[in-house]
């Protein structure tokens, strides 16, 4: 059970980055559709639980250290190329968003220039990438419980201090700008995007567990937990939509409204979650091209981080709004391949 919870927590940590932890993702993908966003969150939860289980199970079954082998095995030669490149683009793209999010976080909370938070993130990621994958999984899993606690407490606070109903807030929420066409496509797009984001590191994580059943349950618990966090975050932001609808980091704005001291604490938790995803993205991106643990691997990741730093100046909110839905549509190829693979699992690798 301990292994299952550790893997589930790590799965949440891999996927939960700047966009989710800040509330910006939830605002654009769910809260902007008001009451129907609740239905969308429930649909997303079911998909996350199922696909999380499939990913960790595949990683464990094939005992892999990179997503490449698994993706080509389940997708075939030609679709495999498409899915592989979608994941490669996603890993780098989301890594850039994490660097931008790190800057936006410290800027909103402490008034520091965005490049300061971004530069600090690059240093932290580079130091962590030099560790082995077991340590990386441990680091990712250890910070996640703090975020879960924060989201639960913020949701309770928002729901118990509401001075109006969701029915009244519904048109206000629907007035929030989003690039998604409707609540149903948005909920599927969100799952697709996040699975594309987390697939590589989740497969690698599954490969560290030899017991396929433990790996599968770890992915299921992680996916279920992630879905519940989405629903709670949506309700919290929905309840305070009048005051946080325009904020770059709505969850941070809510907590600052409760207490500036708690706001500082939350800013550090957010930074930790951004760090989690950044490590997952750049580690997996490097592992796709270069053997882990070599000097070439470290140099490759460093160059990638420097390029990412330059691109992060586009801005956090802008990157979430434009890049994430695009990755979501592309990620549908991977989701279809995973659902198919769950009915026709590849042969187990003999240890």
Secondary structure, 3 states (H helix, E strand, C coil): CHHHHHHHHHHHHHHCCHHHHHCHHHHHHCHHHCCHHHHHHHHHHHHHHHHHHHHHHHHHHHCCCCHHHHHHHHHCHHHHHHHHHHHHHHHHHHHHHHHHHHHHHHHHHHCCCHHHHHHHHHHHHHHHHCCCHHHHHHHHHHHHHHHHHHHHHHHHHHHHCCCCCHHHHHHHHHCCCCCCCCHHHHHHHHHHHHHHHHHHHHHHHHCCCCCHHHHHHHHHHHHHHHHHHHHHHHHHHHHCHHHHCCCCCHHHHHHHHHCHHHHHHHHHHHHHHHHHHHHHHHHHHHHHHCCCCCHHHHHHHHHHHHHHHHHHHHCHHHHHHHHHHHHHHHCHHHHHHHHHHHHCCCCCCCC
